[in-house]
Amino acid sequence: MSSLSKGLRRVQVTLRWDPSPVGATATDLDIVAAAYLADAPHGKPAYLVHFGSRSPDGTITLNRDSRTGQGFGADEVMTLELDRLSEGYARVVVGVVIQQRAGEQTFSDIKNTGVRILEGPVELANDDLSAVPDATAATVAEFTRDTAGSWQLRTGIRGFAADPAEFAELMGSAPS
Ligand SMILES: [Ca+2]
């Protein structure tokens, strides 16, 4: 075991997208995090964090929420204080979901998406959602606690055809 690998401590996930054209209904994407307990890492989430739901212990926070994608830089920002999560939690999955009040939209309808994962000034991942054009939601990051207790990141985009409520139930499932 390398003593240099201390694991992740405080991570930010940022999301950006271009607003829909003038006259079209606004496009609303949301960052969602789901925390899982060690005894059910792929089961039902212990809790969810999104624009309408906070983490019970304040360790995962949505700092910025956008309903349109307008403005410069990151439209949504979530902070995960992994080193403060209680030992009962073994896994946190972060995803992006399209709110469907404007009708059925997929990522192919949304221009210039961008997802970045940062720890302080260090960029851990930088991707977009173009790999899953037919999806309405996607997981973008998986944080797991290893046997030494350190948090590790697994990146990769996995698309889902699910509404926000269905996605919340499915986002932690093991890949089929
Ligand atoms: Ca939003």
Residues whose N, C-alpha, C, O or C-beta is under 5 A from the ligand:
A	BS01	CA	D28 L29 D30 D65 S66 R67
